[in-house]
């Protein structure tokens, strides 16, 4: 899991550096890992260009069912 959090931190830092989002919603099965919102974000901080990480991270309100709701809506 430490390796997962390390590479998640690097990957999400690249997204933050390129897009500079105010918020990120982490969906799918990965969003169910509670430590990703603490340890994963912590691992991103050294790779972010800014002096501090201001991006907020959220769980999806619909959980794993977001895709099903989207398909039904279509």
N, C-alpha and C positions, 0 to 999 in steps of 0.2 A: 504494500500500500504506500510505503514511503516513496518508492519509485514512481508510482502513479501520481501522487501529489506533486512531486518534483516536476514531472513532465507536464502535468496539468497547469502548474504555475507558470512555466515557460510559455506554453501555448496560449494561455489566456492573456499573458502579458503582451504577446505579439499582437493579439486582437486589440487590446487596449491602446497600445502604442500607435497602431495604424488608424483605428476608427474613433478613439477617444469617446466611448459611450458613457452616458450618465448612469446606465443600469444594464445589467446582464441577467437574463433569465436562463437558468441551467435546467434544461428539460431532459426527458427520457429517463432511463434507469440511473444515469449518473447523478441526476438531480436528487435521487433518494439517499445518496451518501451524505449524511449530515456533516461529516468532517470536511467535506469539500468547501463548505462556506467558511471554515476557520483555517484549517491547515493548508488547503489548496490556495486560498487567497493569500495566506502568509507567504507561501512559496513564490507567489507572483511578484511580491513587492521588490525584491532585488533586481528584477528584470524590467520594471516599468521605468520609462524615461523621466517621469516627474519625480519630485522629491517625496511625494506621498501618493497613496492610492485613494482616489476619491470616488471610484466607480462602486455602485451598490450591486450586490448579488442577491437574487431572489429565487425561491422555488416557484414553479408554475402553479397557479391557482387550481388548474384542472388536473394536476398530477400527470400520471402516465396516460391519461385518457384524452389529452389535448388533440392528438391526431384523429381519434375517433369522432370527437365533437366537430372538428374541422371538416372531416369527410361528410358527416351527416348534414352539416350546414350547407354544403355544396348541393 
